[in-house]
Amino acid sequence: MGILSIILRSADSKKGQMTLRRLPNAAFSISMLLTTLGLPAQSPTGPDFNALRKSWVHSLETRDLQASLAAYAGDAVFTSADGTHVSGQELRQLYETVFKAFRATITMTPRATEFSGRLAYEAGSYDETVVVTESGTRKHFSGDYLTIYRNAGKAKWLIVQQVWTEAPGK
């Protein structure tokens, strides 16, 4: 009833509609209520998807374990193309294993991005070339990806879900 009460008190009593003169008062009242409740303000622009993607790709290609793991929230889940889910310590172990055994170059092409409040997503396709460190053997992978981000405050967006598929026949 709190927000509704503020809006109703700011309404024009004769017409039952908000007047332009009173609209700023209602907006200010709602803003103050949300601030008092400790709710985070919504960013009008959302995350910089290009910067997030470039940073993730860079940490993968340079095999920077700390930067790679820093991109994920503590409760993040990574789902590989075979449907395996890893999170927490298993995510660290996955990256350690991959970085020791492979070198990768990846191109990610986003098809859709969206954000609302504290959540955002990017979906697209990827092409990746993986070189086995020990033998030099090259493998090519392609498919689709979905990355879901959560705002961790102060415009910091962290991965909470990352899902990969692999194109058939590859």
Contacts in CASP RR format, 6 or more apart in sequence:
PFRMAT RR
TARGET T0000
AUTHOR 0000-0000-0000
METHOD contacts of the structure
MODEL  1
MGILSIILRSADSKKGQMTLRRLPNAAFSISMLLTTLGLPAQSPTGPDFN
ALRKSWVHSLETRDLQASLAAYAGDAVFTSADGTHVSGQELRQLYETVFK
AFRATITMTPRATEFSGRLAYEAGSYDETVVVTESGTRKHFSGDYLTIYR
NAGKAKWLIVQQVWTEAPGK
2 33 0 8 1.000
3 30 0 8 1.000
3 33 0 8 1.000
6 26 0 8 1.000
6 29 0 8 1.000
6 30 0 8 1.000
6 33 0 8 1.000
7 18 0 8 1.000
7 26 0 8 1.000
7 30 0 8 1.000
10 18 0 8 1.000
10 22 0 8 1.000
10 23 0 8 1.000
10 25 0 8 1.000
10 26 0 8 1.000
10 29 0 8 1.000
11 17 0 8 1.000
11 18 0 8 1.000
11 22 0 8 1.000
12 18 0 8 1.000
12 19 0 8 1.000
12 22 0 8 1.000
18 26 0 8 1.000
34 41 0 8 1.000
40 118 0 8 1.000
40 151 0 8 1.000
40 153 0 8 1.000
42 117 0 8 1.000
42 118 0 8 1.000
43 117 0 8 1.000
43 151 0 8 1.000
43 155 0 8 1.000
46 115 0 8 1.000
46 120 0 8 1.000
46 151 0 8 1.000
46 157 0 8 1.000
47 115 0 8 1.000
47 120 0 8 1.000
47 149 0 8 1.000
47 151 0 8 1.000
47 155 0 8 1.000
47 157 0 8 1.000
49 110 0 8 1.000
49 113 0 8 1.000
49 120 0 8 1.000
49 122 0 8 1.000
52 71 0 8 1.000
52 122 0 8 1.000
52 147 0 8 1.000
52 149 0 8 1.000
52 157 0 8 1.000
53 108 0 8 1.000
53 110 0 8 1.000
53 122 0 8 1.000
55 67 0 8 1.000
55 71 0 8 1.000
56 68 0 8 1.000
56 71 0 8 1.000
56 147 0 8 1.000
56 159 0 8 1.000
57 106 0 8 1.000
57 108 0 8 1.000
58 64 0 8 1.000
58 67 0 8 1.000
59 67 0 8 1.000
59 68 0 8 1.000
59 71 0 8 1.000
60 68 0 8 1.000
60 104 0 8 1.000
60 106 0 8 1.000
61 103 0 8 1.000
61 104 0 8 1.000
61 105 0 8 1.000
61 106 0 8 1.000
63 99 0 8 1.000
63 103 0 8 1.000
65 92 0 8 1.000
65 95 0 8 1.000
65 96 0 8 1.000
65 99 0 8 1.000
68 95 0 8 1.000
69 91 0 8 1.000
69 92 0 8 1.000
69 95 0 8 1.000
71 158 0 8 1.000
71 159 0 8 1.000
72 78 0 8 1.000
72 91 0 8 1.000
72 158 0 8 1.000
72 159 0 8 1.000
72 160 0 8 1.000
72 162 0 8 1.000
73 150 0 8 1.000
73 152 0 8 1.000
73 158 0 8 1.000
73 159 0 8 1.000
73 160 0 8 1.000
74 87 0 8 1.000
74 88 0 8 1.000
74 158 0 8 1.000
75 87 0 8 1.000
75 88 0 8 1.000
75 160 0 8 1.000
76 87 0 8 1.000
76 88 0 8 1.000
76 91 0 8 1.000
76 158 0 8 1.000
76 159 0 8 1.000
76 160 0 8 1.000
76 161 0 8 1.000
76 162 0 8 1.000
77 85 0 8 1.000
77 86 0 8 1.000
77 87 0 8 1.000
77 160 0 8 1.000
77 161 0 8 1.000
77 162 0 8 1.000
78 85 0 8 1.000
78 86 0 8 1.000
78 87 0 8 1.000
78 91 0 8 1.000
78 94 0 8 1.000
78 162 0 8 1.000
79 85 0 8 1.000
79 161 0 8 1.000
79 162 0 8 1.000
79 163 0 8 1.000
79 164 0 8 1.000
80 86 0 8 1.000
80 164 0 8 1.000
81 141 0 8 1.000
81 143 0 8 1.000
81 164 0 8 1.000
81 165 0 8 1.000
81 166 0 8 1.000
86 93 0 8 1.000
86 94 0 8 1.000
98 104 0 8 1.000
100 133 0 8 1.000
101 132 0 8 1.000
101 133 0 8 1.000
101 134 0 8 1.000
102 130 0 8 1.000
102 131 0 8 1.000
102 132 0 8 1.000
102 133 0 8 1.000
103 130 0 8 1.000
103 131 0 8 1.000
103 133 0 8 1.000
104 128 0 8 1.000
104 129 0 8 1.000
104 130 0 8 1.000
104 131 0 8 1.000
105 128 0 8 1.000
105 129 0 8 1.000
106 126 0 8 1.000
106 127 0 8 1.000
106 128 0 8 1.000
106 129 0 8 1.000
107 126 0 8 1.000
107 127 0 8 1.000
107 128 0 8 1.000
108 124 0 8 1.000
108 125 0 8 1.000
108 126 0 8 1.000
108 145 0 8 1.000
109 124 0 8 1.000
109 125 0 8 1.000
109 126 0 8 1.000
110 122 0 8 1.000
110 123 0 8 1.000
110 124 0 8 1.000
111 123 0 8 1.000
111 124 0 8 1.000
111 125 0 8 1.000
112 121 0 8 1.000
112 122 0 8 1.000
112 123 0 8 1.000
112 124 0 8 1.000
113 120 0 8 1.000
113 121 0 8 1.000
113 122 0 8 1.000
113 123 0 8 1.000
114 120 0 8 1.000
114 121 0 8 1.000
115 121 0 8 1.000
115 149 0 8 1.000
117 151 0 8 1.000
118 150 0 8 1.000
118 151 0 8 1.000
119 148 0 8 1.000
119 149 0 8 1.000
119 150 0 8 1.000
119 151 0 8 1.000
119 160 0 8 1.000
120 148 0 8 1.000
120 149 0 8 1.000
120 150 0 8 1.000
120 151 0 8 1.000
120 157 0 8 1.000
121 146 0 8 1.000
121 147 0 8 1.000
121 148 0 8 1.000
121 149 0 8 1.000
122 145 0 8 1.000
122 146 0 8 1.000
122 147 0 8 1.000
122 149 0 8 1.000
123 144 0 8 1.000
123 145 0 8 1.000
123 146 0 8 1.000
123 147 0 8 1.000
124 144 0 8 1.000
124 145 0 8 1.000
124 146 0 8 1.000
125 142 0 8 1.000
125 143 0 8 1.000
125 144 0 8 1.000
125 145 0 8 1.000
126 141 0 8 1.000
126 142 0 8 1.000
126 143 0 8 1.000
126 144 0 8 1.000
126 145 0 8 1.000
126 164 0 8 1.000
127 140 0 8 1.000
127 141 0 8 1.000
127 142 0 8 1.000
127 143 0 8 1.000
128 140 0 8 1.000
128 141 0 8 1.000
128 142 0 8 1.000
129 138 0 8 1.000
129 139 0 8 1.000
129 140 0 8 1.000
129 141 0 8 1.000
130 138 0 8 1.000
130 139 0 8 1.000
130 140 0 8 1.000
130 141 0 8 1.000
131 137 0 8 1.000
131 138 0 8 1.000
131 139 0 8 1.000
132 138 0 8 1.000
132 139 0 8 1.000
140 170 0 8 1.000
141 166 0 8 1.000
141 167 0 8 1.000
141 170 0 8 1.000
142 166 0 8 1.000
142 167 0 8 1.000
142 170 0 8 1.000
143 164 0 8 1.000
143 165 0 8 1.000
143 166 0 8 1.000
143 167 0 8 1.000
143 170 0 8 1.000
144 164 0 8 1.000
144 165 0 8 1.000
145 162 0 8 1.000
145 163 0 8 1.000
145 164 0 8 1.000
145 165 0 8 1.000
146 161 0 8 1.000
146 162 0 8 1.000
146 163 0 8 1.000
147 159 0 8 1.000
147 161 0 8 1.000
147 162 0 8 1.000
147 163 0 8 1.000
148 159 0 8 1.000
148 160 0 8 1.000
148 161 0 8 1.000
148 162 0 8 1.000
149 157 0 8 1.000
149 158 0 8 1.000
149 159 0 8 1.000
149 160 0 8 1.000
150 157 0 8 1.000
150 158 0 8 1.000
150 160 0 8 1.000
151 157 0 8 1.000
152 158 0 8 1.000
END
